[in-house]
Amino acid sequence: MLASEGIKRVELGRDGFEKRVWEWKEKYGGTITNQIKRLGASCDWTRECFTLDEQLSRAVIEAFIKLHEKGLIYQDSSLETRGIQEV
């Protein structure tokens, strides 16, 4: 969507990008869930969550911190500075 509008993610900044993600989720977020339901999946839909939901985001950050403290992951320069172009 951003590319079709001539906007790059980094131009929006973190807050602006996150705002756009939530707008997209509100508009289109149920599409995949509805497709899975139509396929007959038997899931506990009361536990469904979105990647940026506060509780889930906190858990992801906590996991990354623990992995970093154990030396299992490390921070490096961004992919863009390593010669990989952003799409």
The first five atom37 places (N, CA, C, CB, O) and aatype in JSON, in Angstrom:
{
  "aatype": [12, 10, 0, 15, 6, 7, 9, 11, 1, 19, 6, 10, 7, 1, 3, 7, 13, 6, 11, 1, 19, 17, 6, 17, 11, 6, 11, 18, 7, 7, 16, 9, 16, 2, 5, 9, 11, 1, 10, 7, 0, 15, 4, 3, 17, 16, 1, 6, 4, 13, 16, 10, 3, 6, 5, 10, 15, 1, 0, 19, 9, 6, 0, 13, 9, 11, 10, 8, 6, 11, 7, 10, 9, 18, 5, 3, 15, 15, 10, 6, 16, 1, 7, 9, 5, 6, 19],
  "atom_mask": [
    [1, 1, 1, 1, 1],
    [1, 1, 1, 1, 1],
    [1, 1, 1, 1, 1],
    [1, 1, 1, 1, 1],
    [1, 1, 1, 1, 1],
    [1, 1, 1, 0, 1],
    [1, 1, 1, 1, 1],
    [1, 1, 1, 1, 1],
    [1, 1, 1, 1, 1],
    [1, 1, 1, 1, 1],
    [1, 1, 1, 1, 1],
    [1, 1, 1, 1, 1],
    [1, 1, 1, 0, 1],
    [1, 1, 1, 1, 1],
    [1, 1, 1, 1, 1],
    [1, 1, 1, 0, 1],
    [1, 1, 1, 1, 1],
    [1, 1, 1, 1, 1],
    [1, 1, 1, 1, 1],
    [1, 1, 1, 1, 1],
    [1, 1, 1, 1, 1],
    [1, 1, 1, 1, 1],
    [1, 1, 1, 1, 1],
    [1, 1, 1, 1, 1],
    [1, 1, 1, 1, 1],
    [1, 1, 1, 1, 1],
    [1, 1, 1, 1, 1],
    [1, 1, 1, 1, 1],
    [1, 1, 1, 0, 1],
    [1, 1, 1, 0, 1],
    [1, 1, 1, 1, 1],
    [1, 1, 1, 1, 1],
    [1, 1, 1, 1, 1],
    [1, 1, 1, 1, 1],
    [1, 1, 1, 1, 1],
    [1, 1, 1, 1, 1],
    [1, 1, 1, 1, 1],
    [1, 1, 1, 1, 1],
    [1, 1, 1, 1, 1],
    [1, 1, 1, 0, 1],
    [1, 1, 1, 1, 1],
    [1, 1, 1, 1, 1],
    [1, 1, 1, 1, 1],
    [1, 1, 1, 1, 1],
    [1, 1, 1, 1, 1],
    [1, 1, 1, 1, 1],
    [1, 1, 1, 1, 1],
    [1, 1, 1, 1, 1],
    [1, 1, 1, 1, 1],
    [1, 1, 1, 1, 1],
    [1, 1, 1, 1, 1],
    [1, 1, 1, 1, 1],
    [1, 1, 1, 1, 1],
    [1, 1, 1, 1, 1],
    [1, 1, 1, 1, 1],
    [1, 1, 1, 1, 1],
    [1, 1, 1, 1, 1],
    [1, 1, 1, 1, 1],
    [1, 1, 1, 1, 1],
    [1, 1, 1, 1, 1],
    [1, 1, 1, 1, 1],
    [1, 1, 1, 1, 1],
    [1, 1, 1, 1, 1],
    [1, 1, 1, 1, 1],
    [1, 1, 1, 1, 1],
    [1, 1, 1, 1, 1],
    [1, 1, 1, 1, 1],
    [1, 1, 1, 1, 1],
    [1, 1, 1, 1, 1],
    [1, 1, 1, 1, 1],
    [1, 1, 1, 0, 1],
    [1, 1, 1, 1, 1],
    [1, 1, 1, 1, 1],
    [1, 1, 1, 1, 1],
    [1, 1, 1, 1, 1],
    [1, 1, 1, 1, 1],
    [1, 1, 1, 1, 1],
    [1, 1, 1, 1, 1],
    [1, 1, 1, 1, 1],
    [1, 1, 1, 1, 1],
    [1, 1, 1, 1, 1],
    [1, 1, 1, 1, 1],
    [1, 1, 1, 0, 1],
    [1, 1, 1, 1, 1],
    [1, 1, 1, 1, 1],
    [1, 1, 1, 1, 1],
    [1, 1, 1, 1, 1]
  ],
  "atom_positions": [
    [[0.82, -1.19, 0.0], [0.0, 0.0, 0.0], [0.86, 1.25, 0.0], [-0.93, 0.0, 1.2], [0.61, 2.2, -0.75]],
    [[1.88, 1.24, 0.84], [2.74, 2.43, 0.93], [3.44, 2.68, -0.39], [3.77, 2.27, 2.05], [3.52, 3.83, -0.84]],
    [[3.94, 1.63, -1.03], [4.62, 1.79, -2.31], [3.69, 2.38, -3.36], [5.17, 0.44, -2.79], [4.1, 3.22, -4.17]],
    [[2.44, 1.94, -3.35], [1.49, 2.47, -4.33], [1.19, 3.95, -4.09], [0.18, 1.67, -4.29], [0.75, 4.66, -4.99]],
    [[1.44, 4.4, -2.85], [1.25, 5.81, -2.51], [2.56, 6.6, -2.63], [0.7, 5.94, -1.08], [2.6, 7.8, -2.39]],
    [[3.63, 5.89, -3.02], [4.93, 6.55, -3.15], [5.57, 6.9, -1.82], [0.0, 0.0, 0.0], [6.34, 7.85, -1.73]],
    [[5.25, 6.12, -0.78], [5.78, 6.37, 0.56], [6.67, 5.22, 0.98], [4.62, 6.57, 1.59], [6.34, 4.05, 0.76]],
    [[7.8, 5.55, 1.58], [8.68, 4.52, 2.15], [8.41, 4.44, 3.65], [10.18, 4.82, 1.87], [8.12, 5.45, 4.3]],
    [[8.51, 3.25, 4.17], [8.23, 3.0, 5.59], [9.04, 3.93, 6.49], [8.55, 1.55, 5.94], [8.51, 4.46, 7.46]],
    [[10.3, 4.12, 6.16], [11.15, 4.94, 7.02], [10.73, 6.41, 7.02], [12.61, 4.83, 6.58], [11.04, 7.14, 7.97]],
    [[10.04, 6.85, 5.99], [9.56, 8.24, 5.93], [8.48, 8.5, 6.97], [9.03, 8.55, 4.54], [8.31, 9.63, 7.43]],
    [[7.74, 7.46, 7.33], [6.64, 7.61, 8.29], [7.14, 7.67, 9.73], [5.67, 6.45, 8.15], [6.47, 8.22, 10.6]],
    [[8.32, 7.12, 9.98], [8.78, 6.99, 11.36], [8.06, 5.84, 12.03], [0.0, 0.0, 0.0], [7.07, 5.33, 11.5]],
    [[8.55, 5.43, 13.19], [7.97, 4.27, 13.88], [6.49, 4.47, 14.22], [8.75, 3.97, 15.15], [5.66, 3.61, 13.94]],
    [[6.17, 5.62, 14.83], [4.79, 5.87, 15.24], [3.85, 5.94, 14.05], [4.71, 7.15, 16.05], [2.75, 5.37, 14.08]],
    [[4.27, 6.63, 13.0], [3.44, 6.75, 11.8], [3.22, 5.41, 11.13], [0.0, 0.0, 0.0], [2.11, 5.1, 10.67]],
    [[4.29, 4.6, 11.07], [4.17, 3.28, 10.46], [3.24, 2.4, 11.28], [5.54, 2.63, 10.32], [2.4, 1.69, 10.73]],
    [[3.41, 2.43, 12.6], [2.56, 1.61, 13.47], [1.09, 2.02, 13.34], [3.02, 1.73, 14.94], [0.2, 1.17, 13.34]],
    [[0.85, 3.31, 13.23], [-0.52, 3.8, 13.04], [-1.12, 3.23, 11.76], [-0.54, 5.35, 13.0], [-2.27, 2.79, 11.74]],
    [[-0.33, 3.23, 10.69], [-0.81, 2.69, 9.41], [-1.06, 1.18, 9.5], [0.21, 2.98, 8.3], [-2.01, 0.68, 8.9]],
    [[-0.21, 0.47, 10.24], [-0.41, -0.97, 10.41], [-1.73, -1.24, 11.11], [0.76, -1.59, 11.23], [-2.49, -2.12, 10.68]],
    [[-2.02, -0.49, 12.17], [-3.28, -0.68, 12.9], [-4.48, -0.33, 12.01], [-3.3, 0.18, 14.17], [-5.51, -1.0, 12.09]],
    [[-4.36, 0.69, 11.18], [-5.44, 1.04, 10.25], [-5.68, -0.11, 9.28], [-5.1, 2.34, 9.48], [-6.82, -0.48, 9.01]],
    [[-4.59, -0.69, 8.75], [-4.71, -1.81, 7.82], [-5.37, -2.99, 8.52], [-3.32, -2.22, 7.28], [-6.26, -3.64, 7.97]],
    [[-4.94, -3.26, 9.76], [-5.5, -4.39, 10.51], [-6.99, -4.23, 10.72], [-4.79, -4.53, 11.86], [-7.75, -5.19, 10.59]],
    [[-7.42, -3.01, 11.06], [-8.85, -2.75, 11.26], [-9.65, -3.02, 9.99], [-9.07, -1.31, 11.73], [-10.76, -3.53, 10.04]],
    [[-9.07, -2.66, 8.86], [-9.78, -2.81, 7.59], [-9.72, -4.24, 7.03], [-9.2, -1.84, 6.57], [-10.73, -4.75, 6.54]],
    [[-8.55, -4.87, 7.1], [-8.34, -6.16, 6.43], [-8.02, -7.32, 7.37], [-7.25, -6.03, 5.45], [-7.94, -8.46, 6.91]],
    [[-7.85, -7.06, 8.64], [-7.35, -8.07, 9.57], [-8.15, -9.34, 9.67], [0.0, 0.0, 0.0], [-7.59, -10.4, 9.95]],
    [[-9.44, -9.27, 9.45], [-10.26, -10.45, 9.6], [-10.26, -11.38, 8.39], [0.0, 0.0, 0.0], [-10.82, -12.48, 8.46]],
    [[-9.66, -10.97, 7.3], [-9.71, -11.75, 6.06], [-9.11, -13.14, 6.25], [-8.97, -11.02, 4.95], [-9.75, -14.14, 5.9]],
    [[-7.91, -13.23, 6.78], [-7.25, -14.53, 6.94], [-8.02, -15.38, 7.96], [-5.78, -14.36, 7.39], [-8.22, -16.57, 7.74]],
    [[-8.44, -14.77, 9.05], [-9.21, -15.5, 10.06], [-10.47, -16.09, 9.45], [-9.58, -14.58, 11.24], [-10.79, -17.26, 9.67]],
    [[-11.19, -15.3, 8.67], [-12.41, -15.79, 8.04], [-12.12, -16.92, 7.05], [-13.13, -14.65, 7.32], [-12.91, -17.86, 6.94]],
    [[-11.01, -16.84, 6.33], [-10.64, -17.91, 5.4], [-10.35, -19.2, 6.16], [-9.41, -17.49, 4.56], [-10.77, -20.28, 5.75]],
    [[-9.64, -19.07, 7.27], [-9.32, -20.27, 8.08], [-10.59, -20.88, 8.65], [-8.34, -19.91, 9.21], [-10.74, -22.1, 8.69]],
    [[-11.51, -20.03, 9.11], [-12.79, -20.52, 9.64], [-13.58, -21.26, 8.56], [-13.63, -19.36, 10.21], [-14.15, -22.31, 8.82]],
    [[-13.61, -20.69, 7.35], [-14.34, -21.33, 6.25], [-13.74, -22.68, 5.87], [-14.36, -20.41, 5.02], [-14.44, -23.56, 5.37]],
    [[-12.44, -22.83, 6.1], [-11.79, -24.12, 5.83], [-12.13, -25.16, 6.89], [-10.29, -23.94, 5.75], [-11.82, -26.34, 6.75]],
    [[-12.78, -24.7, 7.97], [-13.22, -25.62, 9.01], [-12.24, -25.81, 10.15], [0.0, 0.0, 0.0], [-12.35, -26.76, 10.91]],
    [[-11.28, -24.91, 10.27], [-10.3, -25.02, 11.36], [-11.02, -24.92, 12.7], [-9.21, -23.92, 11.25], [-11.91, -24.09, 12.88]],
    [[-10.62, -25.76, 13.63], [-11.24, -25.72, 14.95], [-10.22, -25.14, 15.92], [-11.71, -27.13, 15.4], [-9.45, -25.87, 16.55]],
    [[-10.23, -23.84, 16.03], [-9.28, -23.11, 16.88], [-10.03, -22.47, 18.04], [-8.51, -22.02, 16.07], [-11.26, -22.31, 18.01]],
    [[-9.3, -22.11, 19.05], [-9.88, -21.35, 20.15], [-9.81, -19.87, 19.76], [-9.13, -21.63, 21.52], [-8.83, -19.19, 20.07]],
    [[-10.84, -19.39, 19.08], [-10.83, -18.03, 18.53], [-10.83, -16.96, 19.61], [-12.03, -17.84, 17.63], [-10.54, -15.8, 19.32]],
    [[-11.14, -17.34, 20.85], [-11.11, -16.35, 21.93], [-9.68, -15.95, 22.28], [-11.82, -16.9, 23.18], [-9.46, -14.93, 22.93]],
    [[-8.71, -16.75, 21.84], [-7.3, -16.47, 22.14], [-6.57, -15.83, 20.97], [-6.59, -17.75, 22.53], [-5.36, -15.63, 21.03]],
    [[-7.3, -15.51, 19.91], [-6.68, -14.89, 18.74], [-6.08, -13.54, 19.13], [-7.71, -14.72, 17.59], [-6.68, -12.77, 19.88]],
    [[-4.89, -13.25, 18.61], [-4.27, -11.96, 18.89], [-3.47, -11.49, 17.67], [-3.35, -12.04, 20.14], [-3.21, -12.26, 16.74]],
    [[-3.11, -10.24, 17.7], [-2.38, -9.6, 16.61], [-0.97, -9.32, 17.07], [-3.09, -8.28, 16.15], [-0.74, -9.04, 18.25]],
    [[-0.02, -9.39, 16.16], [1.4, -9.22, 16.49], [1.67, -7.97, 17.31], [2.2, -9.17, 15.23], [2.53, -8.0, 18.19]],
    [[0.98, -6.87, 17.04], [1.24, -5.63, 17.75], [0.37, -5.43, 18.99], [1.06, -4.47, 16.82], [0.42, -4.38, 19.62]],
    [[-0.44, -6.44, 19.34], [-1.2, -6.34, 20.59], [-0.21, -6.15, 21.73], [-2.09, -7.62, 20.81], [0.86, -6.76, 21.74]],
    [[-0.57, -5.31, 22.68], [0.36, -4.93, 23.74], [0.95, -6.13, 24.48], [-0.34, -4.03, 24.74], [2.16, -6.19, 24.69]],
    [[0.11, -7.08, 24.87], [0.59, -8.23, 25.64], [1.56, -9.08, 24.82], [-0.59, -9.09, 26.1], [2.59, -9.52, 25.33]],
    [[1.24, -9.3, 23.55], [2.1, -10.1, 22.69], [3.42, -9.38, 22.41], [1.39, -10.43, 21.38], [4.48, -10.0, 22.44]],
    [[3.36, -8.09, 22.14], [4.57, -7.31, 21.89], [5.51, -7.37, 23.09], [4.22, -5.84, 21.58], [6.73, -7.51, 22.94]],
    [[4.95, -7.26, 24.26], [5.76, -7.33, 25.49], [6.45, -8.68, 25.59], [4.87, -7.09, 26.75], [7.63, -8.74, 25.95]],
    [[5.74, -9.76, 25.27], [6.32, -11.11, 25.34], [7.46, -11.27, 24.33], [5.23, -12.17, 25.08], [8.47, -11.89, 24.63]],
    [[7.29, -10.72, 23.14], [8.33, -10.8, 22.1], [9.58, -10.05, 22.56], [7.82, -10.23, 20.75], [10.69, -10.56, 22.42]],
    [[9.41, -8.85, 23.09], [10.55, -8.06, 23.58], [11.27, -8.8, 24.69], [10.07, -6.67, 24.08], [12.5, -8.85, 24.72]],
    [[10.5, -9.38, 25.6], [11.09, -10.15, 26.71], [11.91, -11.32, 26.18], [9.99, -10.65, 27.66], [13.01, -11.58, 26.67]],
    [[11.37, -12.02, 25.2], [12.08, -13.17, 24.62], [13.38, -12.72, 23.96], [11.18, -13.9, 23.6], [14.41, -13.37, 24.13]],
    [[13.34, -11.62, 23.21], [14.56, -11.12, 22.56], [15.6, -10.72, 23.59], [14.23, -9.94, 21.65], [16.79, -10.98, 23.39]],
    [[15.19, -10.09, 24.67], [16.13, -9.69, 25.72], [16.81, -10.92, 26.31], [15.41, -8.87, 26.83], [18.03, -10.94, 26.49]],
    [[16.02, -11.94, 26.62], [16.58, -13.17, 27.2], [17.56, -13.84, 26.24], [15.46, -14.14, 27.58], [18.63, -14.29, 26.65]],
    [[17.18, -13.9, 24.96], [18.08, -14.51, 23.97], [19.37, -13.72, 23.83], [17.39, -14.62, 22.61], [20.45, -14.29, 23.68]],
    [[19.27, -12.39, 23.88], [20.45, -11.53, 23.79], [21.35, -11.73, 25.0], [20.04, -10.06, 23.66], [22.57, -11.84, 24.87]],
    [[20.75, -11.77, 26.18], [21.53, -11.96, 27.4], [22.26, -13.31, 27.41], [20.62, -11.87, 28.62], [23.34, -13.42, 27.99]],
    [[21.68, -14.32, 26.77], [22.32, -15.64, 26.69], [23.33, -15.72, 25.55], [21.26, -16.73, 26.51], [23.99, -16.74, 25.37]],
    [[23.44, -14.64, 24.77], [24.39, -14.62, 23.66], [23.92, -15.39, 22.44], [0.0, 0.0, 0.0], [24.72, -15.7, 21.55]],
    [[22.64, -15.69, 22.38], [22.11, -16.46, 21.27], [21.73, -15.6, 20.07], [20.91, -17.25, 21.72], [21.61, -16.1, 18.95]],
    [[21.55, -14.3, 20.3], [21.31, -13.35, 19.21], [22.12, -12.09, 19.51], [19.78, -13.03, 19.05], [22.52, -11.86, 20.64]],
    [[22.35, -11.3, 18.49], [23.1, -10.07, 18.67], [22.54, -9.0, 17.76], [24.6, -10.28, 18.4], [21.83, -9.29, 16.79]],
    [[22.86, -7.77, 18.05], [22.41, -6.65, 17.24], [23.5, -6.3, 16.25], [22.05, -5.42, 18.12], [24.67, -6.22, 16.61]],
    [[23.11, -6.1, 15.0], [24.04, -5.74, 13.95], [23.46, -4.55, 13.2], [24.32, -6.93, 12.99], [22.38, -4.07, 13.54]],
    [[24.17, -4.09, 12.21], [23.64, -2.99, 11.41], [22.42, -3.48, 10.64], [24.73, -2.44, 10.43], [22.21, -4.68, 10.47]],
    [[21.62, -2.54, 10.18], [20.39, -2.91, 9.49], [20.71, -3.58, 8.16], [19.5, -1.67, 9.26], [21.81, -3.43, 7.62]],
    [[19.75, -4.32, 7.63], [19.93, -5.0, 6.35], [20.23, -4.01, 5.23], [18.69, -5.82, 6.01], [21.0, -4.3, 4.32]],
    [[19.61, -2.84, 5.31], [19.78, -1.86, 4.25], [21.23, -1.41, 4.14], [18.88, -0.66, 4.5], [21.71, -1.12, 3.04]],
    [[21.95, -1.35, 5.27], [23.35, -0.9, 5.21], [24.27, -2.04, 4.81], [23.78, -0.33, 6.57], [25.47, -1.84, 4.62]],
    [[23.73, -3.23, 4.67], [24.54, -4.37, 4.29], [24.35, -4.7, 2.82], [24.19, -5.58, 5.15], [24.75, -5.77, 2.37]],
    [[23.74, -3.79, 2.06], [23.61, -3.99, 0.62], [22.3, -4.61, 0.18], [0.0, 0.0, 0.0], [22.1, -4.84, -1.01]],
    [[21.41, -4.88, 1.11], [20.11, -5.43, 0.74], [19.14, -4.28, 0.62], [19.62, -6.48, 1.79], [18.98, -3.49, 1.55]],
    [[18.5, -4.17, -0.51], [17.6, -3.06, -0.77], [16.22, -3.33, -0.19], [17.5, -2.79, -2.27], [15.73, -4.46, -0.2]],
    [[15.62, -2.28, 0.31], [14.25, -2.37, 0.82], [13.3, -2.42, -0.37], [13.92, -1.17, 1.76], [13.46, -1.69, -1.35]],
    [[12.3, -3.28, -0.26], [11.32, -3.42, -1.34], [10.25, -2.39, -1.21], [10.7, -4.8, -1.35], [9.33, -2.34, -2.02]]
  ]
}
